[in-house]
Amino acid sequence: MIEVEFTARDHNNRGALLHAQGDLAGARACYEEALRLNPHDATALSNLGFLALQEGDANASIALLQRSLTMEPDKVAAHANLGAALALTGHVEQALVALETALRLDPEHVPAWDSLGQCRMMQGDYAGAEAAFRQAASVAPEEARFFTALGTMIAMQQRHDEAISILRHAIALDPYQARAWAQLGALLCLRQDFGSAQEALETALDLAPADVEARQQLAVVRVARGERGAAAAELERVLEKEPGNGEALIDLAVLRLGEGRFTDACDLTGRALEQPDPPGRARFYRGVALAQVGDLAAATAQMRLLAEQPGAAKYTLRARQFLAERNNAMDASMKAEVQP
C-alpha cells in the first residue's frame, strides 16, 4: 500500500481551495495542520489571519498576521489584511501604516485601496477616501462596489451631480447593488426629484429589505409626496427592527401630531428622549406633544430646558419662540381678566 505524506504547503494549498469555496471550517483545519507541520509557514499564518478576520475575530487576526510578517516582511496580503483588522479594532493610524506599506509594495493591490478608503472615511477625510476608492475603481473597473463607494464619498463633498453619475454607472455595472440604489435615491431626494427618488429607494429595499437607512429615506420621500400614511408605515417597520432608533421615533411622532394622535406622539417622543444624547428636536416635539394633551406645565419645562441651551440652533430658537408666545398669551389672558 502506497502512503502519501502531505507537506505543510500541500495542506495550505488545500486550505486555500476550501477557503475560496466558502468552507471556512475546512480551510481552518488545513491551515492549522500546515502550521503544526511548519510553525514558521508565513503563508499559512497569513491565510489563517485572513480567515479569523472574516469570522469577526480581529484580535486573533492581528496576532496571526503580525507573526506572518515577522517571517516574511514583504508579504503584501498580510499587510493589507492587518490594516483591515487594525481598523476594525479602532487603531486607524496603525491601520493606515499597514495599508500604505502594502500599497508601496504593490500599488495595484485592490483590497488595500478599498481598506484605505474605509479608513479615510472613518477619519472624516472624504477627499482622501475618494482618492483611494478612485484608485480601486481604476484597477478593478468591473467592480461596481468601488464606484458605489466613490459616488458616496463624492456626495459627502456636496458634488451631487457627479455623484449621481457615478452611482448610475455602478448600477449599470451591477443592477443588484442595493447600496448604490439607496445612495442614488437619497441624492435624487435632495434634488427634489421625489418620483425618481422613490423608485430608486424602493429598488434598494427590494434588494435589501433590512436597510433601515433606505427605509427612513423612503419615509421622507413619501411625506414630500403627501403620502403621510405610507410614510408612517415605513417608520413603523424601521422601529420594529430598531425600537431605539431616535430619528424614526421623532419622525413618526411628528406624523402622529399631524394626525391628532397626541398621546401616541407623547409616547414616541418620550422614548426618543430615553435614547443616548437625544437631539434638541426630540425635546421640542416632546414639549409640543405634552402641550397638545393639556400638560402645559410639563410642556413648558421641556421647552425651557431646550431654550436655556447656548447658541442659536434651530430647535433652541423654536423653543424660545414657543415660550415667548406662551408668555404673551398668559399676559393677554391676565389683561382680559383684570378690567378697570
C-alpha positions as CSV (number, residue, x, y, z in Angstrom):
1,M,0.0,0.0,0.0
2,I,1.4,3.4,-1.0
3,E,1.3,6.1,1.7
4,V,1.5,9.7,0.7
5,E,2.8,12.3,3.1
6,F,1.4,15.7,2.7
7,T,3.7,18.7,3.3
8,A,2.7,22.0,5.0
9,R,2.5,23.6,1.6
10,D,0.1,20.8,0.5
11,H,-2.2,21.5,3.5
12,N,-2.0,25.2,2.9
13,N,-2.9,24.9,-0.7
14,R,-5.8,22.6,0.1
15,G,-7.0,25.1,2.7
16,A,-6.8,28.0,0.2
17,L,-9.0,26.0,-2.2
18,L,-11.6,25.3,0.6
19,H,-11.4,28.9,1.7
20,A,-12.2,30.1,-1.9
21,Q,-15.2,27.7,-1.9
22,G,-16.5,29.2,1.4
23,D,-15.7,26.2,3.6
24,L,-14.1,28.2,6.4
25,A,-14.1,25.3,8.9
26,G,-12.3,23.0,6.4
27,A,-9.9,25.8,5.5
28,R,-9.1,26.4,9.1
29,A,-8.3,22.7,9.7
30,C,-5.9,22.7,6.7
31,Y,-4.1,25.9,7.8
32,E,-3.7,24.6,11.3
33,E,-2.3,21.3,10.1
34,A,0.1,23.2,7.9
35,L,1.3,25.2,10.9
36,R,1.6,22.0,13.0
37,L,4.0,20.7,10.4
38,N,5.7,24.0,10.0
39,P,5.0,26.7,12.7
40,H,7.0,29.2,10.6
41,D,4.9,29.0,7.5
42,A,4.2,32.7,6.7
43,T,1.6,31.9,4.1
44,A,-0.4,29.6,6.4
45,L,-0.3,32.2,9.1
46,S,-1.4,35.0,6.8
47,N,-4.3,32.9,5.4
48,L,-5.4,31.9,8.9
49,G,-5.2,35.5,9.9
50,F,-7.4,36.5,7.0
51,L,-9.9,33.7,7.9
52,A,-10.0,35.0,11.5
53,L,-10.8,38.4,10.2
54,Q,-13.7,37.0,8.1
55,E,-15.0,35.3,11.1
56,G,-15.0,38.5,13.1
57,D,-12.1,37.8,15.4
58,A,-10.0,40.9,14.6
59,N,-7.7,40.5,17.6
60,A,-6.7,36.9,16.6
61,S,-6.3,38.1,13.1
62,I,-3.9,40.8,14.1
63,A,-1.8,38.4,16.1
64,L,-1.5,35.9,13.3
65,L,-0.8,38.5,10.6
66,Q,1.9,40.1,12.7
67,R,3.5,36.6,13.2
68,S,3.4,36.1,9.4
69,L,5.1,39.5,8.8
70,T,8.0,38.7,11.2
71,M,8.8,35.8,8.9
72,E,8.0,37.5,5.6
73,P,8.1,41.3,6.0
74,D,7.2,42.0,2.3
75,K,4.0,39.9,2.2
76,V,1.5,42.3,0.6
77,A,-1.7,40.4,1.6
78,A,-0.6,40.2,5.2
79,H,0.0,44.0,5.4
80,A,-3.4,44.7,3.7
81,N,-5.3,42.3,5.9
82,L,-3.5,43.6,9.0
83,G,-4.6,47.1,8.1
84,A,-8.2,46.0,7.8
85,A,-8.1,44.2,11.1
86,L,-6.5,47.1,12.9
87,A,-9.2,49.4,11.5
88,L,-11.9,47.2,12.9
89,T,-10.4,47.4,16.4
90,G,-10.2,51.2,16.2
91,H,-6.4,51.5,15.6
92,V,-6.9,53.6,12.5
93,E,-3.5,55.3,12.4
94,Q,-1.7,51.9,12.7
95,A,-4.1,50.6,10.0
96,L,-3.0,53.3,7.7
97,V,0.7,52.5,8.1
98,A,0.0,48.8,7.3
99,L,-2.1,49.7,4.2
100,E,0.3,52.2,2.9
101,T,3.1,49.6,3.3
102,A,1.0,47.2,1.3
103,L,0.5,49.7,-1.5
104,R,4.1,50.7,-1.6
105,L,4.9,47.0,-2.2
106,D,2.1,46.6,-4.7
107,P,0.4,49.8,-6.0
108,E,-2.4,47.8,-7.6
109,H,-3.5,45.8,-4.6
110,V,-7.2,46.4,-4.7
111,P,-8.2,45.2,-1.2
112,A,-5.6,47.6,0.3
113,W,-7.0,50.6,-1.7
114,D,-10.5,49.5,-0.5
115,S,-9.5,49.3,3.1
116,L,-7.6,52.6,2.8
117,G,-10.7,54.2,1.6
118,Q,-12.7,52.8,4.5
119,C,-10.1,54.1,7.0
120,R,-10.1,57.6,5.4
121,M,-13.8,57.7,5.6
122,M,-13.7,56.7,9.3
123,Q,-11.4,59.7,9.8
124,G,-13.9,62.0,8.1
125,D,-11.3,62.5,5.3
126,Y,-13.8,62.2,2.4
127,A,-11.3,63.6,-0.2
128,G,-8.7,61.0,0.9
129,A,-11.4,58.3,0.8
130,E,-12.4,59.5,-2.7
131,A,-8.8,59.2,-3.9
132,A,-8.5,55.7,-2.5
133,F,-11.8,54.4,-3.9
134,R,-11.0,56.0,-7.3
135,Q,-7.7,54.0,-7.4
136,A,-9.6,50.8,-6.5
137,A,-12.1,51.5,-9.3
138,S,-9.3,52.2,-11.8
139,V,-7.6,48.9,-11.0
140,A,-10.8,46.9,-10.9
141,P,-13.2,48.8,-13.3
142,E,-15.6,45.9,-13.4
143,E,-16.3,46.1,-9.6
144,A,-19.5,48.1,-9.0
145,R,-18.9,48.3,-5.3
146,F,-15.9,50.6,-5.7
147,F,-17.9,53.0,-7.8
148,T,-20.7,52.9,-5.2
149,A,-18.2,53.9,-2.5
150,L,-16.6,56.5,-4.8
151,G,-20.0,58.1,-5.5
152,T,-20.8,58.1,-1.8
153,M,-17.6,59.9,-0.9
154,I,-18.2,62.5,-3.7
155,A,-21.7,63.1,-2.4
156,M,-20.3,63.7,1.1
157,Q,-18.3,66.6,-0.5
158,Q,-21.6,68.1,-1.9
159,R,-20.7,67.3,-5.6
160,H,-24.1,65.8,-6.1
161,D,-24.4,65.7,-9.9
162,E,-21.0,64.0,-10.2
163,A,-22.0,61.5,-7.5
164,I,-25.3,60.7,-9.2
165,S,-23.5,60.0,-12.5
166,I,-21.0,57.6,-10.8
167,L,-23.8,55.8,-8.8
168,R,-25.7,55.3,-12.1
169,H,-22.5,53.8,-13.6
170,A,-22.3,51.4,-10.6
171,I,-25.9,50.3,-11.1
172,A,-25.2,49.8,-14.8
173,L,-22.3,47.5,-13.9
174,D,-24.4,45.7,-11.3
175,P,-28.1,46.4,-11.0
176,Y,-28.2,44.4,-7.8
177,Q,-26.1,47.0,-5.9
178,A,-28.6,47.8,-3.2
179,R,-26.3,50.5,-1.6
180,A,-25.9,52.3,-4.9
181,W,-29.7,52.4,-5.4
182,A,-30.1,53.7,-1.8
183,Q,-27.5,56.4,-2.2
184,L,-28.9,57.4,-5.6
185,G,-32.4,57.7,-4.0
186,A,-31.1,60.0,-1.3
187,L,-29.4,62.3,-3.8
188,L,-32.5,62.4,-6.0
189,C,-34.5,63.4,-2.9
190,L,-32.1,66.3,-2.4
191,R,-32.8,67.3,-6.0
192,Q,-36.5,67.2,-5.1
193,D,-37.0,64.6,-7.8
194,F,-39.2,62.7,-5.5
195,G,-40.7,60.3,-8.1
196,S,-37.3,59.0,-9.2
197,A,-36.1,59.0,-5.6
198,Q,-38.9,56.8,-4.6
199,E,-38.3,54.3,-7.4
200,A,-34.6,54.1,-6.5
201,L,-35.3,53.6,-2.8
202,E,-38.0,51.0,-3.4
203,T,-35.5,49.1,-5.6
204,A,-32.9,49.3,-2.9
205,L,-35.4,47.9,-0.4
206,D,-36.4,45.1,-2.8
207,L,-32.8,44.1,-2.9
208,A,-32.0,44.7,0.8
209,P,-35.3,44.8,2.9
210,A,-33.3,45.2,6.1
211,D,-31.7,48.5,5.1
212,V,-33.0,50.8,7.8
213,E,-31.4,54.0,6.4
214,A,-33.0,53.5,3.0
215,R,-36.4,52.9,4.6
216,Q,-36.1,56.1,6.6
217,Q,-35.2,58.0,3.5
218,L,-38.2,56.5,1.7
219,A,-40.4,57.7,4.5
220,V,-39.0,61.3,3.9
221,V,-39.8,61.0,0.2
222,R,-43.3,59.7,0.9
223,V,-44.0,62.7,3.2
224,A,-42.8,65.0,0.5
225,R,-45.2,63.4,-2.0
226,G,-48.1,63.8,0.5
227,E,-48.2,60.0,1.4
228,R,-48.2,60.5,5.1
229,G,-49.9,57.3,6.0
230,A,-47.4,55.3,3.9
231,A,-44.6,57.2,5.4
232,A,-45.8,56.3,8.9
233,A,-46.0,52.6,7.9
234,E,-42.3,52.8,6.7
235,L,-41.2,54.3,10.0
236,E,-43.2,51.6,12.0
237,R,-41.2,49.0,10.1
238,V,-38.0,50.7,11.0
239,L,-39.0,50.7,14.7
240,E,-39.9,47.0,14.5
241,K,-36.3,46.4,13.6
242,E,-34.7,49.1,15.7
243,P,-37.0,50.1,18.6
244,G,-34.5,52.7,19.8
245,N,-34.0,54.5,16.5
246,G,-34.3,58.1,17.7
247,E,-34.8,59.7,14.4
248,A,-37.5,57.3,13.4
249,L,-39.2,57.8,16.8
250,I,-39.2,61.6,16.3
251,D,-40.3,61.5,12.6
252,L,-43.2,59.2,13.5
253,A,-44.2,61.4,16.4
254,V,-44.3,64.4,14.1
255,L,-46.7,62.5,11.8
256,R,-48.8,61.4,14.7
257,L,-49.1,65.1,15.8
258,G,-50.3,65.9,12.3
259,E,-52.9,63.2,12.6
260,G,-54.1,64.4,16.0
261,R,-52.8,61.3,17.8
262,F,-51.3,63.3,20.6
263,T,-51.0,60.5,23.2
264,D,-49.1,58.4,20.7
265,A,-46.8,61.4,20.0
266,C,-46.2,61.7,23.7
267,D,-45.2,58.1,23.9
268,L,-42.9,58.3,20.9
269,T,-41.1,61.5,22.0
270,G,-40.7,60.1,25.5
271,R,-38.9,57.0,24.0
272,A,-36.8,59.3,21.8
273,L,-35.6,61.2,24.9
274,E,-34.6,57.9,26.6
275,Q,-32.0,57.3,23.8
276,P,-28.4,58.3,24.3
277,D,-27.7,62.0,23.6
278,P,-31.1,62.9,22.1
279,P,-31.2,65.9,19.7
280,G,-33.0,69.1,20.5
281,R,-35.6,68.1,18.0
282,A,-36.7,65.3,20.3
283,R,-37.2,67.6,23.3
284,F,-39.0,70.2,21.2
285,Y,-41.6,67.8,19.9
286,R,-41.9,66.3,23.3
287,G,-42.9,69.7,24.5
288,V,-45.4,70.1,21.6
289,A,-47.0,66.8,22.3
290,L,-47.3,67.5,26.0
291,A,-49.0,70.8,25.2
292,Q,-51.4,69.1,22.9
293,V,-52.5,66.7,25.7
294,G,-53.0,69.6,28.0
295,D,-50.0,69.2,30.3
296,L,-48.8,72.7,29.8
297,A,-46.5,72.7,32.9
298,A,-44.5,69.7,31.6
299,A,-44.5,71.2,28.1
300,T,-43.1,74.5,29.4
301,A,-40.5,72.6,31.4
302,Q,-39.3,70.8,28.3
303,M,-39.2,73.9,26.2
304,R,-37.3,75.8,29.0
305,L,-34.6,73.1,29.1
306,L,-34.1,73.5,25.4
307,A,-34.4,77.3,25.3
308,E,-31.7,77.7,28.0
309,Q,-29.1,75.9,25.9
310,P,-26.5,78.3,24.5
311,G,-26.3,79.2,20.8
312,A,-28.9,79.6,18.1
313,A,-29.6,76.0,17.0
314,K,-32.9,75.6,15.1
315,Y,-34.9,73.9,17.8
316,T,-33.4,76.1,20.6
317,L,-34.8,79.1,18.7
318,R,-38.2,77.4,18.2
319,A,-38.4,76.6,21.9
320,R,-37.7,80.2,22.8
321,Q,-40.4,81.3,20.4
322,F,-42.8,78.8,22.0
323,L,-42.1,80.2,25.5
324,A,-42.4,83.8,24.3
325,E,-45.8,83.1,22.7
326,R,-46.9,81.3,25.8
327,N,-45.9,84.2,28.0
328,N,-47.7,86.6,25.6
329,A,-50.8,84.5,25.8
330,M,-50.7,84.5,29.6
331,D,-50.2,88.2,29.7
332,A,-53.2,88.8,27.3
333,S,-55.3,86.4,29.5
334,M,-54.4,88.3,32.6
335,K,-55.3,91.7,31.0
336,A,-58.6,90.3,29.8
337,E,-59.5,89.2,33.3
338,V,-58.5,92.5,35.0
339,Q,-60.8,95.1,33.6
340,P,-61.0,98.7,35.0
